[in-house]
């Protein structure tokens, strides 16, 4: 998608602080973190949201969760972490490219916070 913020980040057209990258996904620090550790994990392929996951593209989502698990160990998130994906505007999705917020380093409450 030509106007997608995250597609532009993947292409290097918009700067980001890279945490991890491979052929399928890109992981970078959130520009407005809400926890001491807060990064986003995204597929390089444009998938608009979790509602658009299909049998044809679901392997990349599984791969992203494998990467998140590896990074959580590598970054010492031994006390736990939260993974969040907003799906649709009413759920708070502001960038329509599938992404997973990974947060750690503080106590979290439920349902918000």
C-alpha positions as CSV (number, residue, x, y, z in Angstrom):
1,X,0.0,0.0,0.0
2,X,1.5,3.3,-1.1
3,X,0.0,5.4,1.8
4,X,0.5,2.9,4.6
5,X,2.7,4.3,7.4
6,X,4.1,0.8,8.4
7,X,4.7,-0.2,4.8
8,X,6.8,3.0,4.5
9,X,8.7,2.1,7.7
10,X,9.4,-1.4,6.3
11,X,10.7,0.1,3.0
12,X,13.0,2.5,5.0
13,X,11.1,5.6,3.8
14,X,10.3,6.6,7.3
15,X,12.9,6.2,10.1
16,X,12.4,3.8,13.0
17,X,14.4,2.2,15.7
18,X,14.8,-1.3,14.6
19,X,14.7,-4.1,17.2
20,X,14.7,-7.1,14.8
21,X,14.2,-7.8,11.1
22,X,14.0,-10.9,8.9
23,X,12.5,-11.7,5.6
24,X,8.9,-11.9,7.0
25,X,8.7,-9.3,9.7
26,X,10.0,-6.1,11.1
27,X,10.1,-5.1,14.8
28,X,10.7,-1.6,16.0
29,X,10.3,0.6,19.1
30,X,7.0,2.4,19.6
31,X,7.4,6.2,19.2
32,X,5.1,6.8,22.1
33,X,5.8,4.0,24.6
34,X,3.4,3.2,27.4
35,X,5.8,0.8,29.2
36,X,9.5,0.6,29.7
37,X,9.6,-1.9,26.9
38,X,7.2,-1.2,24.1
39,X,7.8,-2.3,20.6
40,X,5.7,-3.2,17.5
41,X,6.0,-6.4,15.5
42,X,4.6,-6.2,12.0
43,X,4.5,-8.4,8.9
44,X,6.4,-7.0,6.0
45,X,3.5,-8.0,3.8
46,X,0.6,-5.6,4.1
47,X,-2.3,-7.2,6.1
48,X,-4.8,-4.6,7.2
49,X,-5.7,-6.1,10.6
50,X,-6.4,-9.3,12.4
51,X,-9.7,-9.5,10.6
52,X,-7.8,-10.0,7.4
53,X,-5.8,-13.0,8.4
54,X,-6.4,-15.9,6.1
55,X,-5.1,-19.4,5.5
56,X,-2.8,-17.9,2.8
57,X,-1.2,-15.4,5.2
58,X,-1.5,-16.9,8.6
59,X,2.0,-18.4,8.6
60,X,3.5,-15.0,8.9
61,X,1.4,-14.3,12.0
62,X,2.7,-17.5,13.6
63,X,6.2,-16.5,12.7
64,X,5.8,-13.1,14.3
65,X,4.7,-14.8,17.6
66,X,7.8,-17.0,17.4
67,X,9.9,-13.8,17.0
68,X,8.1,-12.2,20.0
69,X,8.8,-15.3,22.1
70,X,12.5,-15.1,21.1
71,X,12.8,-11.4,21.8
72,X,11.1,-11.7,25.2
73,X,13.8,-14.2,26.2
74,X,16.6,-12.2,24.7
75,X,15.4,-9.0,26.3
76,X,14.9,-10.6,29.8
77,X,11.2,-10.2,30.0
78,X,11.1,-12.9,32.7
79,X,8.3,-11.3,34.7
80,X,5.9,-11.4,31.7
81,X,4.8,-9.2,28.9
82,X,1.6,-8.2,27.1
83,X,0.8,-8.6,23.4
84,X,-2.0,-6.3,22.0
85,X,-3.5,-6.0,18.6
86,X,-6.3,-3.5,18.0
87,X,-8.6,-4.5,15.2
88,X,-10.7,-1.8,13.7
89,X,-11.2,1.9,14.5
90,X,-13.6,1.3,17.4
91,X,-11.0,-0.9,19.0
92,X,-8.4,1.8,18.7
93,X,-6.6,0.8,15.5
94,X,-5.1,3.9,14.0
95,X,-2.7,2.3,11.5
96,X,-4.4,-0.2,9.2
97,X,-1.5,-2.6,8.9
98,X,-1.5,-5.6,11.2
99,X,0.7,-4.9,14.2
100,X,1.3,-6.3,17.6
101,X,2.2,-4.1,20.5
102,X,4.6,-5.9,22.9
103,X,4.8,-4.3,26.3
104,X,6.8,-5.2,29.4
105,X,8.6,-3.7,32.4
106,X,5.7,-2.6,34.6
107,X,2.5,-4.0,36.1
108,X,-0.6,-4.1,33.9
109,X,-4.2,-4.0,34.8
110,X,-7.2,-5.4,33.0
111,X,-9.2,-4.5,30.9
112,X,-7.1,-1.3,30.4
113,X,-3.8,0.1,31.4
